[in-house]
Amino acid sequence: MFFVKDKIVFGMAMMRILSCLIELTAALLFIKFDSIQTALKINAILALIGPTIMAVVMAIGLSGLSGRISPVKFGIILAGVILIFFGVSREH
């Protein structure tokens, strides 16, 4: 089907597939339970899972880049990831 040369890329793709399966399962549970309250509870769980998967995928990707880019660029990328989490977590 697909030939993946890089284990890092494969790991990142597998995490995204896992994320997709979790989202699909949640959508099917919405339909199964047919309840707004239950759907909101499931959605709250997804709100925790999504950023976690993003962080894991970024960590995998950064670990693959760690020996290939300069420490300054690595720091800039890491700062960007931290700013993304800071930006979405702050409520004003």
MILUM-617542 format. One record per atom (N, C-alpha, C, O): x, y, z; residue in one letter; residue number from 1; atom name. Coordinates in steps of 0.1 Angstrom, whole numbers. Layout:
BEGIN
<<X,Y,Z>,"A",NUM,"CA"> ...
//
This chain:
BEGIN
<<8,-12,0>,"M",1,"N"> <<0,0,0>,"M",1,"CA"> <<9,13,0>,"M",1,"C"> <<9,20,-10>,"M",1,"O"> <<15,15,11>,"F",2,"N"> <<25,27,12>,"F",2,"CA"> <<38,21,17>,"F",2,"C"> <<39,12,24>,"F",2,"O"> <<49,28,12>,"F",3,"N"> <<62,24,16>,"F",3,"CA"> <<68,36,23>,"F",3,"C"> <<70,47,17>,"F",3,"O"> <<70,35,36>,"V",4,"N"> <<75,46,44>,"V",4,"CA"> <<90,43,47>,"V",4,"C"> <<93,33,53>,"V",4,"O"> <<98,53,43>,"K",5,"N"> <<113,51,45>,"K",5,"CA"> <<117,56,59>,"K",5,"C"> <<126,50,65>,"K",5,"O"> <<110,65,65>,"D",6,"N"> <<114,71,78>,"D",6,"CA"> <<104,67,89>,"D",6,"C"> <<92,69,88>,"D",6,"O"> <<110,61,99>,"K",7,"N"> <<102,56,111>,"K",7,"CA"> <<96,67,118>,"K",7,"C"> <<85,66,124>,"K",7,"O"> <<102,79,118>,"I",8,"N"> <<96,91,125>,"I",8,"CA"> <<83,95,118>,"I",8,"C"> <<73,97,125>,"I",8,"O"> <<84,95,105>,"V",9,"N"> <<71,99,97>,"V",9,"CA"> <<61,88,100>,"V",9,"C"> <<49,92,101>,"V",9,"O"> <<65,76,100>,"F",10,"N"> <<55,65,102>,"F",10,"CA"> <<49,66,116>,"F",10,"C"> <<36,65,117>,"F",10,"O"> <<57,69,126>,"G",11,"N"> <<51,71,139>,"G",11,"CA"> <<42,83,140>,"G",11,"C"> <<31,82,147>,"G",11,"O"> <<45,94,134>,"M",12,"N"> <<36,105,133>,"M",12,"CA"> <<23,102,126>,"M",12,"C"> <<12,106,131>,"M",12,"O"> <<24,95,115>,"A",13,"N"> <<12,91,108>,"A",13,"CA"> <<3,81,116>,"A",13,"C"> <<-9,83,116>,"A",13,"O"> <<9,72,124>,"M",14,"N"> <<2,63,132>,"M",14,"CA"> <<-6,70,143>,"M",14,"C"> <<-17,67,147>,"M",14,"O"> <<1,80,149>,"M",15,"N"> <<-6,88,159>,"M",15,"CA"> <<-18,96,154>,"M",15,"C"> <<-28,97,160>,"M",15,"O"> <<-17,101,142>,"R",16,"N"> <<-28,108,135>,"R",16,"CA"> <<-39,98,132>,"R",16,"C"> <<-51,101,132>,"R",16,"O"> <<-35,86,128>,"I",17,"N"> <<-46,76,125>,"I",17,"CA"> <<-53,72,138>,"I",17,"C"> <<-65,70,138>,"I",17,"O"> <<-45,71,149>,"L",18,"N"> <<-52,68,162>,"L",18,"CA"> <<-61,79,165>,"L",18,"C"> <<-72,77,170>,"L",18,"O"> <<-57,92,163>,"S",19,"N"> <<-66,103,166>,"S",19,"CA"> <<-78,103,158>,"S",19,"C"> <<-89,105,163>,"S",19,"O"> <<-77,99,145>,"C",20,"N"> <<-88,98,136>,"C",20,"CA"> <<-98,87,141>,"C",20,"C"> <<-110,89,141>,"C",20,"O"> <<-93,76,145>,"L",21,"N"> <<-101,65,150>,"L",21,"CA"> <<-109,69,163>,"L",21,"C"> <<-120,65,165>,"L",21,"O"> <<-102,76,172>,"I",22,"N"> <<-108,81,184>,"I",22,"CA"> <<-119,91,181>,"I",22,"C"> <<-130,90,186>,"I",22,"O"> <<-117,100,171>,"E",23,"N"> <<-127,109,167>,"E",23,"CA"> <<-139,102,161>,"E",23,"C"> <<-151,106,164>,"E",23,"O"> <<-137,92,152>,"L",24,"N"> <<-147,85,146>,"L",24,"CA"> <<-155,77,156>,"L",24,"C"> <<-168,77,156>,"L",24,"O"> <<-149,71,166>,"T",25,"N"> <<-155,64,177>,"T",25,"CA"> <<-164,73,185>,"T",25,"C"> <<-176,70,188>,"T",25,"O"> <<-159,85,187>,"A",26,"N"> <<-167,95,195>,"A",26,"CA"> <<-180,99,187>,"A",26,"C"> <<-190,100,193>,"A",26,"O"> <<-178,101,174>,"A",27,"N"> <<-190,105,166>,"A",27,"CA"> <<-200,93,166>,"A",27,"C"> <<-212,96,167>,"A",27,"O"> <<-196,81,165>,"L",28,"N"> <<-205,70,166>,"L",28,"CA"> <<-212,69,179>,"L",28,"C"> <<-223,65,180>,"L",28,"O"> <<-204,72,190>,"L",29,"N"> <<-210,72,203>,"L",29,"CA"> <<-221,83,205>,"L",29,"C"> <<-231,81,212>,"L",29,"O"> <<-218,94,198>,"F",30,"N"> <<-228,105,198>,"F",30,"CA"> <<-242,99,193>,"F",30,"C"> <<-252,101,199>,"F",30,"O"> <<-241,92,182>,"I",31,"N"> <<-253,87,175>,"I",31,"CA"> <<-259,76,184>,"I",31,"C"> <<-271,75,185>,"I",31,"O"> <<-251,67,189>,"K",32,"N"> <<-256,56,197>,"K",32,"CA"> <<-263,61,210>,"K",32,"C"> <<-275,56,212>,"K",32,"O"> <<-258,71,217>,"F",33,"N"> <<-264,75,229>,"F",33,"CA"> <<-275,85,227>,"F",33,"C"> <<-284,86,235>,"F",33,"O"> <<-275,92,216>,"D",34,"N"> <<-286,101,212>,"D",34,"CA"> <<-290,111,223>,"D",34,"C"> <<-302,113,225>,"D",34,"O"> <<-280,116,230>,"S",35,"N"> <<-282,125,241>,"S",35,"CA"> <<-272,137,240>,"S",35,"C"> <<-260,135,239>,"S",35,"O"> <<-278,149,241>,"I",36,"N"> <<-269,161,241>,"I",36,"CA"> <<-259,161,253>,"I",36,"C"> <<-248,164,251>,"I",36,"O"> <<-264,157,265>,"Q",37,"N"> <<-256,157,276>,"Q",37,"CA"> <<-244,147,275>,"Q",37,"C"> <<-233,150,278>,"Q",37,"O"> <<-247,135,270>,"T",38,"N"> <<-237,125,268>,"T",38,"CA"> <<-227,130,257>,"T",38,"C"> <<-215,128,258>,"T",38,"O"> <<-232,136,246>,"A",39,"N"> <<-224,141,236>,"A",39,"CA"> <<-214,151,241>,"A",39,"C"> <<-203,152,236>,"A",39,"O"> <<-219,160,249>,"L",40,"N"> <<-210,170,255>,"L",40,"CA"> <<-199,164,264>,"L",40,"C"> <<-188,169,264>,"L",40,"O"> <<-203,154,271>,"K",41,"N"> <<-193,147,280>,"K",41,"CA"> <<-182,141,271>,"K",41,"C"> <<-170,142,274>,"K",41,"O"> <<-186,134,260>,"I",42,"N"> <<-177,128,251>,"I",42,"CA"> <<-168,138,245>,"I",42,"C"> <<-156,137,243>,"I",42,"O"> <<-174,149,241>,"N",43,"N"> <<-167,160,234>,"N",43,"CA"> <<-157,166,244>,"N",43,"C"> <<-146,170,240>,"N",43,"O"> <<-160,167,257>,"A",44,"N"> <<-150,172,267>,"A",44,"CA"> <<-138,163,267>,"A",44,"C"> <<-127,168,269>,"A",44,"O"> <<-140,150,267>,"I",45,"N"> <<-129,141,267>,"I",45,"CA"> <<-120,143,254>,"I",45,"C"> <<-108,143,255>,"I",45,"O"> <<-127,145,243>,"L",46,"N"> <<-120,148,230>,"L",46,"CA"> <<-111,160,231>,"L",46,"C"> <<-100,161,226>,"L",46,"O"> <<-116,170,239>,"A",47,"N"> <<-109,183,241>,"A",47,"CA"> <<-96,180,248>,"A",47,"C"> <<-86,188,247>,"A",47,"O"> <<-95,170,256>,"L",48,"N"> <<-83,166,263>,"L",48,"CA"> <<-74,158,254>,"L",48,"C"> <<-61,159,254>,"L",48,"O"> <<-80,149,246>,"I",49,"N"> <<-72,140,238>,"I",49,"CA"> <<-65,147,226>,"I",49,"C"> <<-54,144,223>,"I",49,"O"> <<-72,156,220>,"G",50,"N"> <<-67,163,208>,"G",50,"CA"> <<-53,170,211>,"G",50,"C"> <<-44,167,203>,"G",50,"O"> <<-52,179,221>,"P",51,"N"> <<-40,185,223>,"P",51,"CA"> <<-29,175,227>,"P",51,"C"> <<-17,177,224>,"P",51,"O"> <<-33,165,234>,"T",52,"N"> <<-23,155,238>,"T",52,"CA"> <<-17,148,226>,"T",52,"C"> <<-5,146,225>,"T",52,"O"> <<-25,145,216>,"I",53,"N"> <<-20,138,204>,"I",53,"CA"> <<-12,148,196>,"I",53,"C"> <<-1,144,191>,"I",53,"O"> <<-16,161,196>,"M",54,"N"> <<-8,171,189>,"M",54,"CA"> <<6,172,195>,"M",54,"C"> <<16,172,188>,"M",54,"O"> <<7,172,209>,"A",55,"N"> <<19,173,216>,"A",55,"CA"> <<28,161,213>,"A",55,"C"> <<40,162,211>,"A",55,"O"> <<22,149,213>,"V",56,"N"> <<30,137,210>,"V",56,"CA"> <<35,137,196>,"V",56,"C"> <<47,133,194>,"V",56,"O"> <<27,140,186>,"V",57,"N"> <<31,141,172>,"V",57,"CA"> <<43,151,171>,"V",57,"C"> <<52,149,164>,"V",57,"O"> <<41,163,177>,"M",58,"N"> <<52,173,177>,"M",58,"CA"> <<65,168,183>,"M",58,"C"> <<76,170,178>,"M",58,"O"> <<63,161,194>,"A",59,"N"> <<75,155,201>,"A",59,"CA"> <<82,145,192>,"A",59,"C"> <<94,145,192>,"A",59,"O"> <<74,136,186>,"I",60,"N"> <<80,126,177>,"I",60,"CA"> <<88,134,165>,"I",60,"C"> <<99,130,162>,"I",60,"O"> <<81,143,160>,"G",61,"N"> <<87,151,149>,"G",61,"CA"> <<100,158,153>,"G",61,"C"> <<110,158,146>,"G",61,"O"> <<99,165,164>,"L",62,"N"> <<111,172,169>,"L",62,"CA"> <<122,163,173>,"L",62,"C"> <<134,166,171>,"L",62,"O"> <<119,151,178>,"S",63,"N"> <<130,141,181>,"S",63,"CA"> <<137,137,168>,"S",63,"C"> <<149,135,168>,"S",63,"O"> <<129,136,157>,"G",64,"N"> <<135,133,144>,"G",64,"CA"> <<143,144,138>,"G",64,"C"> <<153,141,131>,"G",64,"O"> <<140,156,142>,"L",65,"N"> <<148,168,137>,"L",65,"CA"> <<160,171,145>,"L",65,"C"> <<168,179,141>,"L",65,"O"> <<160,166,157>,"S",66,"N"> <<170,171,167>,"S",66,"CA"> <<184,171,163>,"S",66,"C"> <<192,179,166>,"S",66,"O"> <<188,161,155>,"G",67,"N"> <<202,161,150>,"G",67,"CA"> <<204,167,137>,"G",67,"C"> <<215,168,132>,"G",67,"O"> <<193,172,130>,"R",68,"N"> <<194,177,117>,"R",68,"CA"> <<193,192,116>,"R",68,"C"> <<197,198,106>,"R",68,"O"> <<189,199,126>,"I",69,"N"> <<188,213,126>,"I",69,"CA"> <<196,219,137>,"I",69,"C"> <<199,213,147>,"I",69,"O"> <<199,232,136>,"S",70,"N"> <<207,239,146>,"S",70,"CA"> <<199,241,159>,"S",70,"C"> <<187,241,159>,"S",70,"O"> <<206,242,170>,"P",71,"N"> <<199,243,183>,"P",71,"CA"> <<190,256,183>,"P",71,"C"> <<180,256,190>,"P",71,"O"> <<195,267,176>,"V",72,"N"> <<186,279,176>,"V",72,"CA"> <<173,276,169>,"V",72,"C"> <<163,280,174>,"V",72,"O"> <<174,270,157>,"K",73,"N"> <<161,267,150>,"K",73,"CA"> <<152,257,158>,"K",73,"C"> <<140,258,159>,"K",73,"O"> <<159,248,165>,"F",74,"N"> <<151,238,173>,"F",74,"CA"> <<144,246,184>,"F",74,"C"> <<133,243,187>,"F",74,"O"> <<151,255,191>,"G",75,"N"> <<145,264,201>,"G",75,"CA"> <<134,272,196>,"G",75,"C"> <<124,274,203>,"G",75,"O"> <<135,277,184>,"I",76,"N"> <<124,285,178>,"I",76,"CA"> <<112,277,176>,"I",76,"C"> <<101,281,179>,"I",76,"O"> <<114,265,171>,"I",77,"N"> <<102,255,168>,"I",77,"CA"> <<96,252,182>,"I",77,"C"> <<84,252,183>,"I",77,"O"> <<104,249,192>,"L",78,"N"> <<99,245,205>,"L",78,"CA"> <<91,257,211>,"L",78,"C"> <<81,255,217>,"L",78,"O"> <<96,269,209>,"A",79,"N"> <<89,281,214>,"A",79,"CA"> <<76,282,207>,"A",79,"C"> <<66,286,214>,"A",79,"O"> <<76,280,194>,"G",80,"N"> <<63,280,187>,"G",80,"CA"> <<53,271,192>,"G",80,"C"> <<41,274,193>,"G",80,"O"> <<57,259,195>,"V",81,"N"> <<48,249,200>,"V",81,"CA"> <<42,253,214>,"V",81,"C"> <<30,252,217>,"V",81,"O"> <<51,258,222>,"I",82,"N"> <<47,263,236>,"I",82,"CA"> <<37,275,234>,"I",82,"C"> <<28,275,241>,"I",82,"O"> <<40,284,225>,"L",83,"N"> <<31,295,223>,"L",83,"CA"> <<17,290,218>,"L",83,"C"> <<7,297,221>,"L",83,"O"> <<17,280,210>,"I",84,"N"> <<4,275,205>,"I",84,"CA"> <<-4,270,217>,"I",84,"C"> <<-16,274,219>,"I",84,"O"> <<2,262,226>,"F",85,"N"> <<-5,258,238>,"F",85,"CA"> <<-9,269,247>,"F",85,"C"> <<-20,269,253>,"F",85,"O"> <<0,279,249>,"F",86,"N"> <<-3,290,257>,"F",86,"CA"> <<-15,298,251>,"F",86,"C"> <<-24,303,258>,"F",86,"O"> <<-14,300,238>,"G",87,"N"> <<-25,308,231>,"G",87,"CA"> <<-39,302,232>,"G",87,"C"> <<-49,309,234>,"G",87,"O"> <<-39,289,231>,"V",88,"N"> <<-53,282,232>,"V",88,"CA"> <<-57,280,246>,"V",88,"C"> <<-69,277,248>,"V",88,"O"> <<-48,281,256>,"S",89,"N"> <<-52,278,270>,"S",89,"CA"> <<-56,290,277>,"S",89,"C"> <<-63,289,288>,"S",89,"O"> <<-53,302,273>,"R",90,"N"> <<-56,314,280>,"R",90,"CA"> <<-70,319,276>,"R",90,"C"> <<-73,319,265>,"R",90,"O"> <<-77,322,287>,"E",91,"N"> <<-91,328,284>,"E",91,"CA"> <<-91,342,288>,"E",91,"C"> <<-86,346,299>,"E",91,"O"> <<-96,351,279>,"H",92,"N"> <<-97,365,282>,"H",92,"CA"> <<-111,369,280>,"H",92,"C"> <<-115,381,282>,"H",92,"O"> 
//
